[in-house]
Amino acid sequence: MNISKLLLVSGVLALPAYAAGGVPDSSMANDGVKPPYGYHAATREACKADPEKCRPDPFARRDKACAQNPEKCKEVKARTEQRRAQCQADPAKCLQERASLADERFRKSDADGNGTLSRTEAEKGMPRLARQFDVVDVNRDGQLSREEMRAARKARHGARASHKA
């Protein structure tokens, strides 16, 4: 496993600790309400038009949260560094833990216990996945299997790797 994947894993593990304060320099705060259709696309386009405005902001929310609660921020940073060191020492263990968490989340979302997620189950238990339901449901049966989700994840990571090259 390369270092960029390890950093991504450690960043994802630490991400929930930082409060979401909306998109920097926007008039729309994240108050738990789903943004309107096209909002993220408009933000991406604005960043393409003026990349310098968006570049310094990846850590703005974290910095804001740290300013509000520096002790918690120190704890989170320490845990993140500890986790990064653990994953560098044993990357296979970290991958296994992530897979286990994903399987548990799938089981919790599968309300009827049939081993697949309907659109309704995905909307309730895995809303980010539900937004991509039609893309992930390659056989168009209205159910997402674990295999379909794994294939979508591999395709997405493959696209990211080819995009970086």
ZAVOZA-674705 format. One record per residue: residue in one letter; z, x, y of N, C-alpha, C, O, CB in turn. Coordinates in steps of 0.02 Angstrom, whole numbers. Glycine has a CB too. Example, Ala and Ser with C-alpha at 12.3 -4.5 7.8 and 13.67 -1.06 7.14 Angstrom:
# residues 2
   resn     n.zz     n.xx     n.yy    ca.zz    ca.xx    ca.yy     c.zz     c.xx     c.yy     o.zz     o.xx     o.yy    cb.zz    cb.xx    cb.yy
      A      390      660     -284      390      615     -225      390      660     -165      423      712     -166      452      565     -224
      S      354      642     -112      357      684      -53      394      645        2      402      670       57      286      704      -30
//
This chain:
# residues 165
   resn     n.zz     n.xx     n.yy    ca.zz    ca.xx    ca.yy     c.zz     c.xx     c.yy     o.zz     o.xx     o.yy    cb.zz    cb.xx    cb.yy
      M        0       43      -59        0        0        0        0       45       61       38       93       65       62      -49        0
      N      -43       29      108      -45       72      167        7       51      218       37       -3      214     -115       70      198
      I       17       94      266       70       84      315       59       23      358      108      -10      379       77      146      360
      S       -4        6      373      -16      -53      416        7     -117      381       33     -162      414      -90      -58      434
      K       -2     -121      315       21     -181      279       98     -183      279      127     -237      285       -6     -181      207
      L      129     -125      271      202     -123      272      229     -144      340      278     -181      345      228      -53      255
      L      197     -121      393      218     -141      459      208     -215      470      250     -248      501      181     -102      513
      L      153     -241      444      140     -313      449      195     -353      413      220     -402      440       71     -330      420
      V      212     -331      353      265     -365      314      331     -363      352      365     -414      358      273     -334      244
      S      349     -305      377      413     -301      412      412     -341      477      462     -370      496      430     -228      428
      G      355     -343      511      349     -383      572      356     -457      557      387     -493      595      284     -369      606
      V      325     -479      502      329     -550      483      400     -568      465      423     -624      481      282     -565      425
      L      436     -523      432      505     -538      413      550     -543      475      598     -581      475      531     -484      366
      A      535     -505      527      577     -506      587      556     -559      636      595     -577      680      574     -438      621
      L      495     -585      630      468     -632      678      511     -693      691      519     -712      749      401     -654      657
      P      540     -726      640      579     -786      654      639     -773      699      666     -819      729      602     -816      590
      A      661     -710      703      720     -695      743      706     -699      817      752     -704      858      747     -627      726
      Y      643     -696      835      625     -697      905      604     -767      926      561     -797      893      569     -646      920
      A      632     -791      978      617     -859     1001      547     -862     1029      525     -816     1064      668     -883     1053
      A      512     -916     1015      445     -926     1042      451     -957     1111      481    -1010     1119      401     -971      995
      G      423     -924     1159      427     -948     1227      361     -970     1255      353     -975     1316      456     -895     1271
      G      313     -985     1212      248    -1005     1235      204     -945     1249      226     -888     1242      254    -1049     1297
      V      144     -958     1269       97     -905     1285      113     -878     1354      119     -917     1402       24     -930     1281
      P      121     -812     1360      137     -784     1426       85     -802     1478       25     -807     1463      144     -708     1421
      D      108     -813     1538       65     -829     1595       27     -895     1586      -27     -904     1615       16     -774     1607
      S       53     -940     1546       20    -1004     1539       68    -1058     1565      128    -1047     1571        0    -1019     1465
      S       40    -1115     1581       81    -1168     1607      111    -1210     1552      148    -1257     1565       41    -1212     1654
      M       95    -1195     1489      116    -1235     1433      169    -1198     1392      152    -1148     1361       57    -1255     1389
      A      229    -1220     1392      282    -1189     1353      283    -1218     1283      260    -1274     1272      351    -1198     1387
      N      309    -1180     1235      314    -1204     1167      381    -1240     1159      433    -1208     1147      307    -1146     1116
      D      380    -1306     1165      441    -1345     1159      445    -1381     1092      479    -1432     1086      446    -1395     1216
      G      410    -1353     1042      411    -1383      976      356    -1435      966      348    -1462      912      477    -1415      963
      V      318    -1449     1018      264    -1497     1013      200    -1459      997      188    -1406     1026      256    -1538     1079
      K      161    -1485      952       98    -1453      933       51    -1451      993       42    -1502     1026       65    -1489      873
      P       22    -1393     1007      -23    -1389     1065      -84    -1433     1054     -102    -1448      997      -44    -1316     1079
      P     -116    -1453     1108     -175    -1496     1101     -232    -1460     1067     -234    -1398     1067     -197    -1522     1169
      Y     -277    -1498     1038     -335    -1470     1004     -373    -1424     1051     -386    -1443     1108     -381    -1525      977
      G     -391    -1366     1028     -429    -1319     1068     -387    -1272     1111     -414    -1227     1143     -474    -1357     1111
      Y     -322    -1282     1111     -278    -1241     1154     -282    -1167     1135     -290    -1124     1179     -206    -1265     1149
      H     -277    -1152     1069     -278    -1083     1048     -346    -1051     1060     -350     -993     1078     -259    -1078      974
      A     -399    -1090     1049     -466    -1064     1063     -474    -1047     1137     -503     -996     1154     -520    -1115     1040
      A     -448    -1090     1179     -452    -1078     1251     -412    -1015     1270     -434     -977     1313     -425    -1138     1291
      T     -355    -1005     1238     -315     -945     1251     -353     -883     1229     -354     -833     1265     -248     -950     1215
      R     -384     -886     1170     -424     -829     1146     -481     -814     1194     -494     -756     1210     -452     -843     1075
      E     -514     -866     1217     -570     -855     1264     -545     -825     1329     -578     -781     1358     -605     -922     1278
      A     -488     -848     1353     -459     -819     1415     -443     -745     1405     -453     -705     1450     -396     -858     1436
      C     -419     -727     1346     -403     -657     1332     -467     -616     1326     -467     -557     1345     -362     -652     1268
      K     -520     -645     1299     -584     -609     1296     -610     -596     1367     -636     -543     1381     -636     -649     1255
      A     -601     -645     1410     -625     -639     1478     -585     -587     1518     -613     -551     1559     -622     -706     1514
      D     -520     -583     1504     -477     -536     1541     -429     -504     1492     -370     -521     1490     -439     -572     1598
      P     -453     -455     1451     -411     -425     1399     -349     -390     1426     -297     -389     1392     -451     -376     1359
      E     -352     -363     1484     -294     -327     1511     -236     -375     1523     -178     -355     1519     -313     -292     1576
      K     -251     -437     1538     -198     -486     1549     -161     -501     1484     -101     -514     1485     -228     -552     1578
      C     -195     -499     1428     -165     -516     1364     -136     -456     1327      -90     -464     1287     -216     -549     1320
      R     -162     -397     1340     -140     -338     1303      -66     -321     1311      -33     -308     1260     -179     -279     1324
      P      -38     -322     1370       32     -302     1375       81     -355     1349      141     -342     1346       48     -285     1446
      D       56     -414     1331      101     -468     1315      121     -477     1242      160     -523     1228       71     -529     1338
      P       97     -438     1194      117     -451     1125      193     -450     1114      218     -486     1071       85     -402     1080
      F      228     -410     1153      300     -404     1144      340     -440     1199      401     -433     1202      319     -332     1141
      A      306     -477     1241      340     -509     1297      392     -559     1274      447     -561     1301      289     -544     1342
      R      376     -599     1223      425     -648     1198      485     -613     1168      542     -633     1179      393     -694     1146
      R      472     -560     1130      527     -522     1101      571     -492     1155      632     -496     1152      501     -467     1054
      D      539     -462     1205      577     -432     1260      619     -484     1297      675     -471     1317      530     -396     1308
      K      590     -543     1306      627     -597     1340      688     -618     1298      742     -627     1325      581     -659     1352
      A      678     -625     1232      733     -644     1188      786     -590     1187      846     -604     1185      708     -657     1117
      C      765     -527     1189      813     -471     1189      853     -469     1254      912     -452     1253      777     -404     1179
      A      820     -486     1309      856     -487     1373      909     -541     1374      962     -533     1404      807     -497     1431
      Q      894     -597     1340      941     -653     1339      999     -641     1291     1055     -665     1303      905     -717     1319
      N      988     -604     1237     1040     -592     1187     1032     -521     1159     1007     -513     1103     1036     -645     1130
      P     1054     -470     1196     1043     -401     1175     1079     -382     1110     1053     -342     1071     1066     -354     1229
      E     1137     -411     1096     1172     -394     1034     1133     -418      973     1125     -381      924     1242     -426     1034
      K     1109     -479      976     1069     -506      921     1005     -465      912      983     -452      856     1051     -581      932
      C      977     -445      968      916     -404      967      929     -338      931      888     -316      890      890     -392     1038
      K      985     -306      945     1002     -243      913     1010     -253      838      989     -211      798     1067     -214      943
      E     1043     -308      819     1052     -323      748      985     -333      713      973     -308      658     1096     -386      739
      V      941     -371      745      875     -385      716      835     -320      709      803     -308      658      836     -436      759
      K      836     -279      761      800     -215      758      827     -171      702      788     -139      667      805     -179      825
      A      893     -169      694      923     -129      641      902     -155      572      885     -116      528     1000     -129      647
      R      904     -222      563      882     -251      499      808     -237      486      788     -224      430      896     -326      498
      T      768     -241      539      696     -229      532      684     -157      511      644     -145      465      660     -244      598
      E      717     -111      542      709      -40      523      732      -28      452      701       10      415      747        5      572
      Q      788      -59      433      814      -52      365      764      -80      315      750      -49      263      882      -87      358
      R      736     -137      331      687     -169      286      624     -127      282      595     -120      228      671     -240      310
      R      602     -100      338      542      -57      338      553        3      293      509       22      254      526      -33      410
      A      612       34      296      627       91      254      628       71      180      603      108      138      695      122      274
      Q      657       13      165      659      -10       96      588      -21       69      573       -3       12      699      -75       91
      C      545      -51      110      477      -66       88      435       -2       82      391        1       39      443     -113      137
      Q      449       48      122      415      111      115      437      146       51      397      179       18      427      156      175
      A      500      139       34      527      171      -26      503      136      -90      490      168     -140      603      171      -24
      D      497       70      -87      477       31     -147      432      -26     -127      454      -84     -125      540        5     -184
      P      367      -12     -111      322      -65      -89      310     -120     -141      300     -178     -123      256      -34      -69
      A      311     -102     -204      300     -152     -257      356     -205     -256      343     -264     -266      297     -118     -326
      K      417     -183     -245      473     -229     -242      465     -278     -183      478     -337     -190      540     -191     -235
      C      444     -252     -126      433     -296      -67      378     -347      -80      385     -405      -61      416     -254       -5
      L      324     -325     -111      270     -372     -128      295     -426     -175      278     -485     -168      211     -334     -158
      Q      334     -406     -225      362     -454     -273      407     -504     -238      405     -564     -253      400     -418     -328
      E      448     -481     -192      493     -526     -155      453     -575     -113      471     -634     -110      540     -486     -110
      R      400     -552      -80      358     -596      -40      324     -649      -84      321     -707      -66      304     -556       -3
      A      300     -627     -143      268     -674     -189      319     -726     -213      302     -785     -219      237     -636     -249
      S      379     -704     -227      432     -749     -249      448     -801     -195      457     -860     -210      494     -710     -269
      L      453     -778     -133      467     -825      -77      410     -875      -68      422     -934      -55      478     -786      -12
      A      348     -851      -76      291     -896      -69      291     -948     -125      277    -1007     -113      225     -855      -71
      D      306     -927     -186      310     -974     -242      365    -1026     -232      356    -1085     -246      321     -937     -308
      E      422    -1004     -206      477    -1050     -194      458    -1101     -140      473    -1160     -146      541    -1011     -172
      R      426    -1077      -88      404    -1122      -35      354    -1173      -60      355    -1232      -41      374    -1082       23
      F      309    -1151     -104      260    -1196     -135      296    -1249     -176      280    -1309     -170      211    -1157     -179
      R      344    -1228     -217      381    -1276     -259      418    -1328     -216      419    -1387     -233      431    -1239     -304
      K      449    -1305     -162      485    -1352     -118      437    -1401      -85      455    -1459      -74      524    -1313      -65
      S      377    -1378      -69      329    -1422      -35      297    -1471      -84      274    -1524      -63      275    -1380       -2
      D      295    -1454     -148      264    -1496     -199      312    -1553     -218      347    -1548     -268      244    -1454     -262
      A      313    -1605     -177      362    -1659     -184      358    -1694     -252      409    -1712     -280      354    -1709     -129
      D      297    -1705     -277      290    -1741     -340      293    -1696     -402      292    -1720     -458      226    -1780     -340
      G      296    -1630     -391      304    -1583     -446      245    -1576     -492      252    -1555     -550      362    -1603     -487
      N      184    -1592     -468      126    -1588     -511       92    -1520     -510       40    -1510     -543       76    -1640     -491
      G      119    -1472     -473       91    -1404     -471       37    -1394     -420        8    -1340     -415       65    -1388     -538
      T       21    -1446     -381      -28    -1440     -327        0    -1474     -264       47    -1513     -268      -96    -1472     -347
      L      -29    -1458     -207       -8    -1489     -145      -61    -1537     -120     -120    -1518     -112        7    -1435      -91
      S      -41    -1598     -107      -86    -1645      -74      -86    -1629        0      -45    -1590       24      -65    -1719      -87
      R     -131    -1660       38     -132    -1649      110      -66    -1669      141      -40    -1635      185     -191    -1688      142
      T      -37    -1726      119       26    -1750      146       82    -1701      132      123    -1687      176       43    -1819      117
      E       85    -1676       70      137    -1627       53      129    -1563       94      179    -1534      117      133    -1610      -22
      A       68    -1542      104       56    -1482      144       76    -1493      217      106    -1449      248      -18    -1461      141
      E       61    -1552      244       80    -1567      313      155    -1566      322      180    -1544      374       51    -1634      334
      K      192    -1592      273      264    -1594      278      297    -1527      264      343    -1507      300      292    -1645      230
      G      274    -1491      212      308    -1431      191      278    -1366      215      313    -1316      222      310    -1429      119
      M      213    -1366      229      178    -1304      250      126    -1321      303       66    -1319      290      145    -1269      189
      P      149    -1338      364      103    -1363      415       48    -1315      435       -7    -1337      451      141    -1381      476
      R       61    -1250      434        7    -1202      451      -47    -1204      398     -106    -1199      414       35    -1131      457
      L      -28    -1211      335      -76    -1217      282     -115    -1283      289     -175    -1284      276      -41    -1214      213
      A      -81    -1335      308     -113    -1401      314     -170    -1399      365     -220    -1434      357      -62    -1454      335
      R     -163    -1358      417     -216    -1353      467     -280    -1323      439     -334    -1333      465     -193    -1313      527
      Q     -273    -1285      385     -330    -1253      352     -346    -1286      285     -382    -1257      244     -316    -1179      342
      F     -320    -1346      274     -325    -1378      209     -397    -1381      183     -409    -1362      126     -297    -1449      213
      D     -443    -1404      224     -512    -1412      201     -546    -1345      185     -590    -1342      142     -553    -1449      254
      V     -525    -1292      218     -553    -1226      204     -527    -1199      138     -564    -1170       99     -537    -1177      261
      V     -463    -1210      126     -430    -1183       65     -449    -1224        4     -455    -1197      -51     -354    -1183       74
      D     -459    -1289       12     -475    -1334      -44     -549    -1327      -62     -590    -1370      -46     -458    -1408      -27
      V     -566    -1272      -96     -636    -1256     -109     -669    -1304     -159     -729    -1315     -155     -641    -1186     -136
      N     -631    -1333     -205     -661    -1380     -252     -661    -1452     -227     -684    -1498     -262     -626    -1376     -318
      R     -635    -1463     -167     -636    -1528     -133     -605    -1585     -174     -630    -1641     -174     -707    -1546     -115
      D     -551    -1569     -209     -517    -1621     -248     -458    -1652     -211     -424    -1696     -239     -493    -1594     -314
      G     -445    -1630     -150     -390    -1658     -111     -322    -1630     -130     -271    -1655     -108     -389    -1732     -118
      Q     -322    -1578     -171     -260    -1546     -194     -269    -1470     -187     -323    -1443     -201     -243    -1565     -268
      L     -217    -1436     -165     -219    -1364     -161     -179    -1335     -219     -119    -1348     -226     -191    -1339      -93
      S     -213    -1295     -259     -179    -1261     -314     -156    -1193     -289     -177    -1169     -237     -225    -1254     -377
      R     -112    -1162     -328      -90    -1095     -310     -149    -1046     -312     -152    -1000     -272      -34    -1071     -358
      E     -194    -1057     -359     -252    -1013     -365     -296    -1018     -303     -321     -968     -279     -293    -1031     -428
      E     -306    -1078     -277     -345    -1087     -216     -311    -1052     -157     -344    -1021     -115     -356    -1161     -201
      M     -246    -1057     -154     -209    -1025     -100     -213     -949     -105     -221     -915      -55     -135    -1048     -100
      R     -207     -923     -167     -212     -850     -176     -282     -826     -157     -289     -774     -124     -196     -831     -249
      A     -333     -863     -178     -402     -843     -161     -413     -844      -85     -445     -799      -58     -452     -890     -195
      A     -386     -894      -52     -393     -897       21     -356     -839       55     -381     -810      103     -366     -965       48
      R     -297     -823       29     -259     -768       57     -297     -702       47     -302     -662       94     -189     -763       24
      K     -325     -692      -13     -364     -631      -25     -425     -628       19     -442     -575       46     -385     -626      -99
      A     -459     -684       27     -518     -685       71     -499     -670      143     -534     -633      177     -553     -753       67
      R     -444     -698      166     -421     -687      234     -403     -613      244     -421     -584      295     -361     -732      250
      H     -367     -584      196     -348     -514      203     -408     -469      198     -411     -417      231     -296     -496      150
      G     -456     -487      156     -518     -449      151     -557     -452      216     -586     -402      237     -562     -475       94
      A     -558     -510      248     -592     -517      312     -557     -476      365     -590     -447      408     -596     -591      333
      R     -492     -474      363     -454     -434      412     -470     -360      402     -480     -323      451     -378     -446      405
      A     -472     -338      339     -485     -267      325     -555     -248      347     -565     -194      376     -476     -252      250
      S     -605     -291      335     -673     -275      356     -681     -280      431     -722     -245      461     -723     -322      322
      H     -641     -323      463     -643     -330      536     -615     -267      569     -639     -246      622     -603     -392      559
      K     -564     -237      538     -533     -177      566     -578     -116      560     -575      -71      602     -466     -162      532
      A     -621     -116      510     -664      -57      497     -719      -50      548     -759       -4      544     -694      -62      428
//
